Amino acid sequence: MRKNIIGLLMFICLITAFAATANAAATDQVLSRWEKKTRLLDREDQVSNLEIKATYYSTEYIEALVQSEADKNLWTQQEADEYKYRLLNTLHLEEMIPIRIEFMNNGPSMHLGPFDVMAKLVIGSKEYKMADYDKRFNFRFQGEKEGLVFFNRYDEKTGKDLLKGVKQVKLIFSPTISPITDGRRTEFIWDIANDDPNKLFQGRAAAKYETDRLLKRLEKLRADKAEEAKKMAAIDSEISTIQARLDELAAIQ
């Protein structure tokens, strides 16, 4: 009986380990699908090189990232939810299209400032400039440099969702980012046809994030209302002053 129990426990452990390995492999596959990278070699010295990695924060990627970090750190569900909450706060997905950019410059110093002219996002047939970015990209560097860049998710004039109905987006870097590019433009393309950020806003982490967002929005609206009330009060006061003066003038005439 004892041998049977030990054998059963070993079998369960093997199945569990196999399942964990399979899940980890599937998670890594998802992560690599959204983490695009390239390596450029200097044509002259054949030694200097530049590695560029760009990560598009799709719904699938974010879920896989949270799962990967949870497995790696042996987090509880609560800890995983807290990590996802902080991540959503950093990414501003309700307004922005966030992309993480990483450079490994093993060549001449790169000076990318102002960085917002060094990379654009192509959506459909239009190119869009960054709305915001990590300002550390503006400083000259060799070695590693990484940070987030943000592009507007909605058209500034019409309010239209720029990603609605779009199948692909392309991140393009200026050929002038480094002498190593030798005038070549670096591009990264992602298929986003099935991406749905709304799926992220479910569960405890998303509920907490949405609660915070709505409270901030409510606070802003109340402040706007108070400001408008002050303006209306000032207008009413001016109307009363003008009317009183008109009455005085009418009496004189």
Sequence and secondary structure as in RCSB ss.txt:
>XXXX:A:sequence
MRKNIIGLLMFICLITAFAATANAAATDQVLSRWEKKTRLLDREDQVSNLEIKATYYSTEYIEALVQSEADKNLW
TQQEADEYKYRLLNTLHLEEMIPIRIEFMNNGPSMHLGPFDVMAKLVIGSKEYKMADYDKRFNFRFQGEKEGLVF
FNRYDEKTGKDLLKGVKQVKLIFSPTISPITDGRRTEFIWDIANDDPNKLFQGRAAAKYETDRLLKRLEKLRADK
AEEAKKMAAIDSEISTIQARLDELAAIQ
>XXXX:A:secstr
 HHHHHHHHHHHHHHHHHHHHHHHHHHHHHHHHHEEEEEEE TTTS  EEEEEEEE  HHHHHHHHHHHHHHHT 
 HHHHHHHHHHHHHHH TTTEEEEEEEEEEEEEEE   SGGGTEEEEETTEEE  SEE GGGGS EEEEEEEEEE
EESB TTT  BTTTT  EEEEEE GGG GGGTT   EEEEE TT  GGGGS HHHHHHHHHHHHHHHHHHHHHHH
HHHHHHHHHHHHHHHHHHHHHHHHHHH 
